[in-house]
Amino acid sequence: MLTPIVTYAYFAHDISDRERLMNRNNTGLILRDRNGKVFYEFGHVSVNDDVPLTAISDQMEHALVASEDKDFYQHDGFSPKGIAAAAYADVMNKDATRYGGSTLTQQLVKNKLLSSNKNFLRKYQEVAMAVAVERKYTKEEILDMYLNSVYFGEGAFGISDAAKVYFDKKPQDLTLAESSMLVGLLPAPSAYSPISGNPNLAKASQAKVLHRMAENGYISDAKAEATVATKLSYADASTSTNEYGQHFATMVIRQLQAKYGEERVTRSGFDVTTTLDLGKQKQAERIIKQRVEVMKANGGRNASLVAINPRNGEVQALVGSVDWDNKQFGQVNMATELRQPGSSFKPIYYSKALDDHAITAATVLNDHPVTFGGTYRPENFDHVFKGQMAVRDALAQSRNIPAIEVMQKVGVSAAATDAQNLGLTSVNQPDKYGLTLAVGTAEVRLIDLTNAYATFADQGVQHQRTMVLNVKDKFDHTVFKAKDKKHSWRSPEASFVLSSILSDNAARAPLYGSALNLPGRPGAVKTGTTNDNVDAWTVGYTPQLVTGVWVGNNEHEPMIGLAGGTAAGVIWRMAMTEFLRGQPVEQFSKPDDVVRVSVCKGTERRAQGGGGNTFSEYFIKGTEPTVSCVATVAPPKPKNEDKKPPKEEKPKPVKDDNKGPGNADDEEPEPPEPGDDGDPDDDGPGRGPGGGPGRGGGDEEPPTTPERPD
């Protein structure tokens, strides 16, 4: 008995104050970047937009009452019949907290004065408050307050905002079709929005409203059917105040709504500090617009980019499409769409094979024609087979046959399970993929693959991806504060060896030249291209930043000559160069349990001494070769060579600068050791200060001339 009395006493001031009861002050949502800069605002209310009930079309009032509370003019604030029916339905569904049957008065109360917790006490308080409101105000005043404060989606609080946002009209000018559509949005404004939500759900909800109007005698059945068939035209969505990071903002808003509910998010005046770096976001959007404009001539019309701090999982930049305002595909977020990654998937299972000690960077793989399972006869992108290759060169140059050999060592089911552990949850049908999983046939999301690579950048530790740092409400109360959640999926040793391979400029040079090298710093990178150049990928990282890029067309239309390296790779290099400008150069840190050993080429044996047939390689301690081989030394120059009669002098050939260092007759120079950039004290990974891997996925064509990053 005390509950309604205490509830009334606590909220008496709010009941007496119309504005407090409507709870629309300081509503809406503000999104800030990590440095406090506002980049997105949504749903702010102007009290001057109030319209009296007499200035709202009767059709809107009838649609609202028929749909939401048909006994509105008869009850005293609550409906015993409605509550009983809802309770019965809740019990039958085995969910006693799924309350329905709320009157318009209860809806006005529960979203304005009380928390959104669904429990019996809250429901009891809600009923007590509704009765008090009914005694204080007339039915017309309650309906007036409801229509001027209810949330319709698209940032529109109240009927005045809604009429303007959806139809560019005043409330009194709304037609029956428009009024019923707006009322139909109320159960789930964002999901049902015909502008940014699901138009089919919106239409179905509108039809329910019209049929209820017919059932309650407001319109005829024929009128309801005719109105359902009416095609509506909507106002253009305005994005002038939210110029950057629209896809990022949309993802954050949806996350908040899923956690707290749409009504609370929009009405509580949330001020959200996100992980976005607005400077990086602007750079990313500029680069993508610039490059897509160039790629249009070759059929590439869209691109997406994600940049994540691998040390905490914070998303610092996200571009979902080249142009948010493009009516065909602009609002589709390609960072979260499923696409085939091609060879950019290879580091996922190569790293597992390294961690399982199934391979080393020096393991000899076979690149030759082979048929798997009697029918699967894969090709390399260049339709050439190079014979025996070390793992380092096979991965860096993205050879497909060796990759399948590694997949066999790991196992398709084990590789799929491991990919799911790394966040690639869509890789869940190993029986369907078979060995083709090795060349990236399983669809993944760019944002997921980028965070999977972040595992390698942070020495095997993957941090849960996050986009929100903290949330405060309009009373400056902290609603949420991010906590770092992480898990070790790779050993530091395997992560280092993989990073050494992917940052090995010399190993990938036969395919890319220097097209993927980052100026003055190591960069581990892998590309991928799917059949017919439908999808082009590049994902790569330094110790402090990982960036993934996708290029293609939403409709899966092939591109002409645009591959991972020549399309996505150019964007990746430009973006990483800009993102890291002025940042300290960091090397990949070599764990103590990684050793450097001299190996005889093509033998997987430990060299005794140095020679022309040896190279230096990194090994996880315990996997280094134990069987020895003899290093060979070039034969000494004959002593009497100078006494030979001089040969007839021939004209010297003109030097071909495109052949690289030395002349055609020069002895091929020995590749430098991993991490050797000329500094004898440098023990970092890779064969140079910058880095990148081979090309990916099935049929990727190598660039004849590396494309310039401008």
N, C-alpha and C positions, 0 to 999 in steps of 0.2 A: 504493500500500500504506500510505502514511503517513496518508492521509485518515481512515480509520476509527479509527486509534490517536489521532491528534490530536483528532478529534471526541470520542472517549470521554474523553480526559484533560480536555478543556475542560468537558464537561458531567457529569463523574463525580459532583460534589457534588449536582447536580440529580437525577441518576438515583437516588441513595441517599436523597433526601429526598422522601417521598410528596407533600407539599404543593407543593414546587417542580415536581415532575413534573406534577401536575394543573394548576398555573398558574392558580389561580382567586382568588388574593388580589388585592384592589384591582381587581377586574374591573368591568365595567359602564361607564356613560357619564354624564357630568355636562355639562349645558348651562347656560351663564351668559349673562346679557345683557351688553351692551357695558360696563356699569358693574360687572361682577363678581357680580351677584346671581344666585343659582341659581334657575332656574325649571323645570328638568326633570331628573329622575334616572331611571336605567334600568339594570336588570340587575345590582344589587349582590348578592354571594353571602354567605351566612352558613355558616361551616364547621360550625355546629351542625346543619345540615340533612343531613349525611351519613347515609346509610342503608346497612347491610351488605347484601351480596348475598342473604343469607337473608331479608331483609325486602322484597325486590323480587319481584314475581310471576314465576313461571317463564315465563309467556307473553311478558313483556317481554324476558327473556333470549333466548328462542328467536327472537322476531321480529328482535332486533338481530343475532344471529349469522347467521340465514338471509339477511337482507337485505344486511348489510354485510361479512360475512366468514365464508362457509360452512365454510371449512377452519380456523377459528380454533383448534380444539383439536388440529390436526395439525401446523401449521407452526411454525417457530422464530422468528417475528417478521415474516417477509415471505413472499410467495408468488411464486416464479419464474414460475409459469404465469400468474398474474394480471398481473405486470409485463410479461411478453412479450405477452400479449393486448392490454394497454393501449397498449404501444409500437406494436404493429401498427396499432391503431385510430388512434393519433395520426399515424403516418406516412401512412395512407390519407386522413386529414383534412388533411394537410399542416400539421400543428401539432405539433411534437415536444415542446412543453412542456405539452400537455394530458394530465397524468398521471392515470390511474385505477389500479385494482387495488391500492389501499392496504389493508393489513390494519387491524384495530382497533388493534393495537399501534402501527403507523405513524401512524395518525390521532391517537393519544394523544401521540405524540412530536412530530409536525410542527407541531401547533398550540400546543404548550406551550413547546418549547425553541428552535425554529428560526424563521427568518423565513418569510414567505409567498411569497418569490420562487420561481418555478417554473423551475428550471434543473437541468441534469444533476448538478452538484455537490451541490445541495440534496437531490436524490433519493438520491444515494449516501450522504450523511451520514444521511439519514432511515433508510435500511436498516441502517446500522451501529448507530445508536442503538436501533432496534427490537430488534435481536439482543441488545444489552446489557441492555435492559429485560427481555426474555424470560428471560435468565439470572439476573436479580436477583429477579424476582417470579414467583409462580405464575399460572396462567391465571385462576383465580378472583380473585386480587388485581388483575390487569390489568383484568378486566371490571368489577370493583368501582370502580376508579379512573376508568375510562372513563364509566360510568353516572353517577357522582357529579360529573363535571366537564364533560361534553359540553353544548353549547349547543343548546337546543330552540326558541329564538325567544321572543318576548314577554317578554324579559328574564329567562328562566328558565335558570339554569345547574344541571345535574344533574337526576336523575329526581325527586327530592323536590319541587323547585321546579316542574318541569314538570307533575307530577300535580296539584299544588295550583292552578297558574295555569290550566291547560286544563280540568280536571275537578273541582276542589275535592275531591280524594281523596288518600289515602296511596298510596305505590307498590305496597304489597302488595294493594291493593283494585282495581287496574286490570284491566279486562276485556280479552279478546283484541282486541276492536274498538278500545278505547282505546289499548292497547299498540302495535298495528300503526299506528294513526294517528300516535302520537308518534314512532315509528321512521321513518315516512314523511316526517317534517318535516326530518330531519337533512341531506339534500342542500342544502336552501335554506330555512332556518327561517322567514324573514320572508315570502318569496314564497309558501310553502306553508301558512302559518298559517291555520287555519280561522276564527280570530278577527279578524285584521286584514289577512290576505293574501287569496289566492284559494281559496275553498272547493272549487272544482272541481279545481284542481291538487292540493289536499290529499287529496281523495277518490281521485284517480287514483294518487297515490303510495302511499296506504294499500293499494289493490288490488294493486299490484306487490309490496308486502311480504308480503301474505297468499298470493299465488300462489307466491312463493319459499319460504314456509313449507311450502306443500303440496308443492312440488318436492323439498324436502329432508326430507320425511317427518314434519314436526312436526304437521301437521293434514291432514285429507282435503280433496280438491277441493270436496266438497259443503260442508264447514265453511267453507272460504275464501269460496265464493260467498255463503253465508248471512251471513257476517260483513261482507262488502262491502255487503250490503243493509241492514245495521243502521244506524239513524239515531242519531247521537250528539248529546248535549246538552252544551253548553259553559258554563263558569263565566263570569259577567259580568266584563268587563275593568274593573279598578280605575283610576281617574284622580284619586284623592283627593290624591295628592302632586304632581300635575302640573296645577294648576288653570288656568294661563294659557298661551296660545300653543301649543296642542297641534298645530295644523296646521303652524305654523312649525317646531316641533320635529321633526315627522314628515318634513318636507322636508329638514331638515338631516341627520337620521339616514340618509335614503335617499341623499343626496349622499355622505356619508362611506362608506357601504357600497359604493356604486358605485365609489368611488376606491380604497378599501383592502380591501374584502371584509368580509363580515358578521362572520366569526369574529374578525378582528383588531380591528375596531371595538369589539366587546363585551368581548373578553378583554384588551385592552391598557390598560383603565382610562382612556380618553380623557377629558380635561378640556377642554371646548370653549368658547371665548369667541366668542359670536355677535354679529351686528350689531343684534340686537333691543334696543329701548329698552322695558324692562318698564313704565315709567310710561305711555308712549304706548299700549302694548299693552292695558293695563288700561282706559285711557280709551276706546279703540276698541271693545273688547268690551262695555263698559257702554253706550256710545251705540247700538251696533247692537242690543243686546237691548232697549233702551228703545224705539227707533223701530220695530222689527219688531213689538213688542207692539201699537203703535198701528196699524200697517199691516195687521195680520191682518184687520181688519174689511173691508178692500178687497181681500183675496185675496193679499196679499204676505206670504209666510211665511219668506223667507230673505234674507240679505244677506252681502256679502263686502267686505273693505277691504284695500288695500295702501298703505303709506306708505314712500317711498324718498327718501334724501338724493340729490338730483340731482348733487351735486358729487363723489360717489364711488361711487354705485350701491349703497350699503348699505341693505338692507331694515330699516326701523326698527319696523314694525308689520305684522302680517298676520293677518287674521281670515278663515278659510276658510268658516265658516258661523256662524249665530246661536247654535247649541248643539251642541257636540261630542258630547254624550251623547244627542242625538236619534237613535233607532234607525232612523228612515227615511232620513235624509239627513245627519245631523250630521257624520259622518267623511268625507264627500265635500268635497274642497277646491275651492270654487267660484272661488278665485283662480287656479286652474290649469286649469279646465274651459273648453272652447271654447263661446263664445256670440256671437251677432251684436251688434255694438256700436252699430248705428244711427249717428246723426249724430256721436257721439263719435269716429268715424273721420275726420271731415272735416279736422281740423287736419293730419293726416298728409300729404295731398296738396295742401292749400292752401299749406302751408309749402314744399313742393317747387316749386309753381308760382311762389311768391314768389322762391325761390332761383334758379329758371331764368329769371327776369325775364319769365315768361309773363303775369303779372299784377302789379299794384301794389295797395295798399290802396284806391286811388281808382278802379281799373278799374271801368267801368260794365258790369254784368251784367243780363241780362233775366230777369225773373220773370213769365213769361206761359205760357199753355197751349201745349204743344209735344209732338209725337210723335217719338220717336227710333227709327230703324230700322224704321219702319212699324207697329210694334206697342207699343212701350214708351211709355206716356203717364203720366209721374209726376205726383204731386200734392204739395202742401205739407200740413203737418200740420193747418192750419186751412182747407184747401180754398179759399184766397184767393190771388190773384195781385196783386203790388204793382207790377208794371211794372219800370222801370229802377231799379237799386239799386247803390250802390258796394259793392265787395268787403267793406269793413269792416262795413257794415250787413247784408249778405247772410249773412256767416258768423256774426256776433254774434246774428242773429235766426234762424239755421238754416234759411234758405230752400233747398228742395231743387232747384228748377229751376236757379238760379244755380250751385249746387254741381256739378250735372251738366255745366254749361258749362265749369267749371274742370277737371273730370275729362277732358273732351274735349281741352282744351289740353295737359294733362299726358300723356294716353294711358293706357289701362287697364293694358297690360302694364308700362309704365314705372312706374306707380303701385304695382303689385303687387310689382315687384322692389325698389322703394324701401322699401316697407313691410317686406319681408323683411330688408333691410339694417338697419332700425331694430329688429329683433328680433321682428317679427310674422311668424314663419316659417310660420304656418298660412295666410297669404294667398298661396296658391300655385296658384290655378286661374283666371287672368285670363279665359280663354276662357269659362269657366262663368259668371263674374260679369257680364261686360260692363259697361255703364255703371251698372248697379245697385250696383257697388262704391262709387260716390259716396255712397250713402245707407247704407253699412255693412252689406252683406249677407254679406261674408266673415267667418267666425267667427274670433275672437281670444281670447286669455286676458287676464284683468284684469291680472295681474302683468306681462305683456308690454306691454300698452297703456300702463300706468302708467310703465314705464321708457322707452317711446318718447316720452312727454310730457316726461320728465326731460331729454331732448335739448334741448328748447326752453328749459327752465329754466336750463340751463348753457351758454347761448350757442352751441348747436349741437353740443356735445360730449356724446356718450353714453358712460357708464361701464358696464363689464360688471357686471351685477347680482351681488351677493354677499350671502351670509348668514352666512359664517364669517370671523372675524378671525384666529384662531389655534387650533391644536390642540396639546396636550401629552399625553404618555402618562404611565403611573403612575410612571415613573422621572424625571419632570419634563423629559424630552427634547422639544424642539420638533419636532413632526411636520409642521406646516404653518403658514405665515404668509401672509396675503393680500397680493396685489400689485394695485395699481390698473391695470386695463387699459381703455383708452379709445380712441375713434375719433370724428373730426369728421364728422358726417353732414349738418349744416346750417351755413351761414355764420352768424356772429354777427348780421349785418344782417337776414337773413330771420327768424331766431329772435326778434330784437327786435320787428320789425314784427308778427309773429304774436302775440307776447305783448302788444303794444300793443292789438291787436284783441280778444283774449280777455280782457283786463283792463279793457275799456272799459265802464264801468258805464252810461254814457249810451246807448251803441249797443244794448245788450241790454235796456234799461229798458222799451221797448214790449212786450216779451214777459214779462220776469221781475220788473219793478219792481226792488226791492233785495234780492230773495230770495237771491241768490248772492253778494252783496257781503261781503267780509271786513272786520270792524270795524277801521278805521284803517290798513289796509295794502292794497297792490295784490294782486290774486289773479287769475291767468289761468285760465279754466275753460270747459269745454265739456260739454254733456250729450248724451244720446242715448236714444231710446226706439224699440223695434222694434214691428212690427205687433201690434195687439191688446194692447199694453202687456205683452208677455211678458218683455222685458228692459228695465230702466231703469239708465242709467249716468250717472255724473258723474266726470270726471277733471279735475283742476286743480292749479295750482302757484303757489308764490312762488319767489323765487330760491334759497331754502334748503330747500324741501320740496315734494314732489309726492305727491298722494294720489288714488287711484282707488277708486271705490265702484260695486258692482253690487248691484241689488235684483231679486228675482224668485223663481221657484219652480223647483226642480231638474227637475220634470216638464214644464217649458215651459207651464204653465197660465197663461192670461191673468190680469192683475190689473185691477181696476176703478178707473180714474182715477188710477192711480199711474204717473207718468212720470219722466223723468230729473230734472227740476227739483223735482217735488213729492215724490219718494221718495228717490232717491240723492242729489240735491242738498242735501236737508236734513241727511242724515248727513254729507256732505262738508263743509258749512259748519260744523256743530257740531264735527266732528273737527279740522278745520284751525284753528278758533278755539282749541280746547283745546291742540292740539299746539304752537301758536306763542305761547301765552300767556307773557309775560315775555321773549320773544325780540325782538331788535332789528328794527325795520321796515326792510326792504330794498326799494329800487326796482330795476326792471329797468334794467340799465346800457345806455345808448345808445352804440353804436359811432360812431366818427368818420365812417364812411362812410354814415351815415344822416342825411339832411337833412330839414328841415321846410319845406314849401312851401304857399302859399295857392293853392287851386284853386277854379275856378268849378263850382258844383254841376251834376252831370249832363253835364259836357262833357269831363272829363279834361284840361282846359286850365289853364294857369298864370294866376292872376289878377293883374292889374295894380292893386295897391292892395287895400283891403278894402271890403267892402260886404255887403249883405243876401243876396247870392247866392253867397257864398264860404265856404269852410271850410279849416282848416289840416290837413295830412296829412303823415305820415312817408313817405319814399321812400328806397330803397336808391340811393346815389349812382350816377347814370347812367341811372336809370329815371324821374326826375322829368320832368314835362311841359316841353316846349320851345315849344309853340305857345301863344300868349297869348290871353286873353279879357279883357273889360272888366267890372270890378266895377260893380254897380249900387248906387245910393244912394237911399234913400227920398226922395220929393219933399218939398220944404219946406212947412211949414204956411202956408196963405194968410194974408196980412197982415190982411185984413178979416174973418177968421173971428169975431173977438170982437165985431164990430158986428152980427152976425146976430141977429134977434129970438130971444129965448129960447124953447126948445121946452117944450111942456107936460110938467111933471115927472111921471114915472111911478114907481110903487113899485119900489125896488131889489130885485133877486132875492136870495134867501138864498144865501150862498156855499156851494158844494159842495166840501168838503174833499177829496173823493175824486178831483177832477179835477187835482190837482197844483197847482203855483204859478200864480197869476193867475186871472182869470176867463175865461169862455168867449169873450168878445169881445177878450181881450188878444191882441196879436201873439205868435205862437209864438216863444219864446226861441231864440236861436242856440245850438246845442250847443257846449260848451267844446271846446278843442283837446285832442288826445291828451296825456294826462299833466297837464292843467291842473286842479288841484284848488284853485285860488285862490291858490296860491303862485307869484308871478311868477318865482321863481328855480328852480322845479321843472321839470326837462326830462325827467321820466320818461314812460313810456308810458301809454296808456290815457287816458280822459277824467276820471279821478277816482282817488282813492287806493286803492279796492278794485276788484274786477273779476270778470267772468264773461261767458260767451257766450250765444248763443241755444240753443234747444232742439233735440234731435236726432232723427233717424232715421225719417222716413217719415210717421208719423201722430201725432206727439206733441201732446197737447192742452196749451195754455198755461194756467197757473193763473189763475183769476179773482181770487183773493186770495192773495198770497204766504204760504206756510205758515211759521209761526214756528218757529225752530230749537230750541224747547224742548218 
